[in-house]
């Protein structure tokens, strides 16, 4: 906590002077900042107008609004603001009531400022822990928007730290989906339009991928890479691809330059062994939880030769699904880094 901001509520003006004297070093060094109020009414008004107050030091017996009433209102206003009650020894019944109503601690009058400082420090540590926890929850919710659920599950494993660079060979299907002709849109449309359209198409793709049990490995410009694992992973990948093609084909965009854009997807699918794990640089603390290998490379090559609206698979995949899906041969193609031509098929339905 860089600077702790505290509200002192007391109808005795002497306390304000004592606070400023006893904490002059912390005030001078920018560690503590104090604001003061003579009663609960003024204090609650300050709390409403000053949302960054971390701690309230409040007397119990005050005019207009007593400390117990203020305590209840502070609890309703924000659970992050902690209250330390300051009162005389003879007021223990009220102090007990305050503790039951949620006061964090209490200090007795006449104030022992060494005890007060220790109590303040302890309370501020607790406030910071609460704020850190709240921030972690917010960041975790944001993280879930950027990171696939499979990665989060992997991160939560007990052995995550020790196994961070361990990989495994898995049997899976990888799919590359590219939005055809979108590069021309990016050259002519304004940035807001580009982002709106790409997010619209990605949303369609992701919904269908998730519906079939796949996960999005990454977004690459105007393309999506997805991985399917488990039973019938190839079938689920093809089902997702068919659904994406159908939904994207139904979209028609009327652009600001009075042109019409009808998006299409070119899809490549390949199935087989691939290496799954964290790929990247530990020293730079930048890793991708992804899949790599020849199976993945071939799937991307299939996508590169697919025409708009085509779903392309290879011979091995065709042999597995030819009785379940309507496919037709496209012919042999020469793929980058492949010595021999490969036979490819188009999935129709």
N, C-alpha and C positions, 0 to 999 in steps of 0.2 A: 504494500500500500504506500504510494508515494506521499500523499498528504492526507491525514485523517481529519475530517471535518466534524466538529462536535457542537452540539447545542446545549448550553447550560441554562436551566430554567429554575429561577429562585427569586423570591420577592425581596431578598436581602441584598442590597447593592454591594455590600462589603465582599461578598463571595466573588463577584466579577473581578474586583481588584486583586484578590488573593490568587485567583486562577491565573491571571495575566502575569503576576509576579512569580509564582511557583513554577509555571511552565514557560517562562520567558525564553529559555534556551531552545526548547522544541518549537516555539512560535518563531523565533528568529531564524532557525535552521530550516523552516518550512516543513517540519514534520507534523505539526498540529495547527489547526485553525479553529478558533472558537467564535461562535455567535451566541448572543445572550437574549433572554426573554424574561420579563418579570412575572409572568403567570402562564397558565396553561393555554389560555385563549391566544395570546400573542405567539406562544411557542408553536401551536398547531398551525397557525397561519404561516409561520416561517417554514415549517416542514412541508407544507403544500407548495410553497413558492421556491423551496430549495431542495430539489430531489437528491442531491449528492451528500446529504448529511448521513454519517455513518453511525453516530452514537449520540444518545441523549442522556445528560445528567440532570435529574429532576428532583426537586424537593417534593414532599408530599403535601404539606399544609400551605396552600397558597390561595389568594383571592381569585374570584371570577371562575377559575377552573382549577381544581386540585390535581395533584400529581397522579392519583389513581385513575381519575377520569381521562387525563391526558394519556396515560399508559394504554388504556383500552383503545383510544382513538389511533395511537401510533401503531398498535398491533394490526388494526384494520387497514391503515394506510400502506404499510410495507412490512413484511416479515423480516426484511434485511436490516432494518434499523433496530439496534439493541438499546435497551434502556437500563441505566443504573440509577437506582433510587437513592437519594441522599436525605437522611432524616435523623432525628435524635434517638438516643437509646430508649427513651421512654415511649417511643412510638412503635414498638416491636409488633403490635397487633396489625398495624397498617402495613408494616414492612412484610409481614407474612402474607397478608392479602395481596400485596404487590407481586410477591414471588409466585403466588398461585395464579395470578393474572398474566404472567409471562415476563416479569422483569428479569433481566439477565443476572443482576447482582445488586448488592446494596452497600452503601458506605454510611457510617454513623457520624453524626455531628457531636462535638466539634471535629472537623475533618482532619484526619491524619493524611497529609499530602503524599507521603511515601506509599501508604496503603492505597490511596486513590490512584497514584500513577501505576502501580502494579495491577490494580483492577482494570484501569483503562487499557493498559497494554494487553491484558488477557482478553478483554472484550473485543478489542480491535483485531486481534489474531483470529478470533472466532468469526467476526464479520468478514474478514478477508477469505477465510475458508468457505464460508457460505457463498461469497461472490465467485470464488474460483469454481465451486461445484456448479453453480448456476451457469457460468460461462462454459464449463465443460459439457453440460447438457445441451446448451445452444450449439456449440461446435460439433457435438456428436450428431445432432439433428441435421446440421448443415452438411456434415461429412456424408451422411446417408444419401444426400442428393447428388453427391459427386462420385461416391465409391460403391461398387457393386456389393450386394449382400454377401456373396461368396467371400469377398475380400474381408469384410467385417467379421464374418464367422471365423475365418482363418486367423485374424488378428486377436480374437478373443480366446483362442486356445491357450492352454497353460504353457505349452512348449513353444509359443510363438517366437520369443526372443532367440532361443537356441536354434530354432529351425528356420530362421528367416531366409537363409540362402540355400536351404535344402529343396530339391526338386523331385518330381516323380514322373514316371511315364504313364500316361493315361490313354484309354481308348475313348475317343470323342469325335464329335463333328463340329467343324468350324464353318462359319458362313460370313461372307463379305457381301454387303449390300451398298451399292453406289447409286447416288441420285444423278441420273444422266442429264447433261445440259445445264447443270446448276452453275458451273463456272461462268457461263455467259451472263447469268443473272447477276452474279457478284460484280461483274465489270460495269454493269449499267444501272443497277438499282441502288438506292440509298442504303446505308448500313442497317437502319432499323428494319427495312423490308427484308433484307438478306437474313438477318437474325430471326425475324418472325417466321419466315418461310422454312428455314432449315430446322428450327425447333418444332414447327408444326409437323414436318415429315419425320423427324426423329421420334417424335412422340408416337406417331402411328407405328413405326418400326419396333420401338421398345415395348409397346403394349403387346404386340403379337409375339415377340421373342419371349417375354415373360409368361404369356399365356401358355406357351408350349414348354415351359420349364427351362428355357435357356437363360443365359446371362450375357449382358453386354460387356464385352472385354474392353473396348475402347471406341471412341469417336475419332475419326480421322478426316478432317476437312468436311466433305459432304458424303462420307462413307461411314458405315458402321461395321464393326467386327463383333460377332457373337459366337459363343461356344455352348454346345449342348452335350450333356453327359447323362449317364444313367441308361436305363432300359429304353430301347427303341430311339436312341438319340438321333439317328439319321432321319427316321420318320418324322420326329418332332421338328427337326430343322427344316425339312421340306414343307411341312404343314405351315410353319411360321413364314417361310418364304412365299408360299402361295397366297397367304392372307395379306402379307405386306404388299405384294404386287397388285392384288385386287383393290386394296384400299387406296394405294397411291394412284392407280390408274383412274380412279373415280374423281380425282381432284383436278380442278381447272382454276388457274389463277389469272385474274385480269390485272395486269401491271399498270403503273402510273403512266408509262409511255404508250398506253393504248395497245400494247401487244398482249397476246394470250400465251401463257406458259402452262403446258400440260406435263407435269413431272412423270418420269418413268424410272424404274429401278433396273439395274443390271446386277444379277446375283450369281455368285459362285459358291458352290458347296463341295466340301471334301471331307471324307471320314477316314479315320485310322488312328495310328499311334502318334502321340505328340508329347512334348515335355511341358509339364505344368509347374510353375513356381514363380518366385520373385526374380525378375530380371532387371539388372541395373547396377548402380554404384552405391555400395553401402557407405563409402567414405563421403560421398556427396549427399547421402541420405535421400536418394531419389530412386525409387523402385517401382516397377510395374508388376502386379500379380497377373501373369498372362500365360499364354501357351505359345510355344515355338516349335519349329521342325519342318520337315519337308511337306508333311500333310497340310500344314498351315500355308506354306508358300504356294503350293499347288492350288489351294482354294482361292487365293488372291489372284493367281494367274487365270483361273477359270472366270473369275469376275471381270478381269480385264478384257477377255475375248467375248464375253457375253454382250449381246446387243440390248438396246433398251427394251425392257419388258421380258427379257429372257432369264431363265433360271438354269444354270449350267452345272452338270455333274459329270463325273468320270465313269469309266467302265466298271470299276469295282462297286461303286455306289449304285450304278444302274442294275448290276446283277442282283443286288440285295433288295431293291425296291421296285423292280419292273412289274411285279404282280400286284403291287399296291397303288402305284401311280402310273398315269398315262404319260409315257415319255417317247420322244422320237430322236433318232440319231441326227447329229449335226454334221459329223465328219471328223477327220483327224486334223489336229492343230499342232503347230510347233510352239512350245512354250519356252520361255527364257530359262536357261540353265538346264534344259532337258535335251538329252542327245537324240532321243527317238520321239516321233510324233505320238500324241495321245488321242484316243477316241473320246469324244465328248457327246453328251446327250442333253436335250432340252426337256425339262419337266413341264408338261402342258397343264395337267390337273391331277 
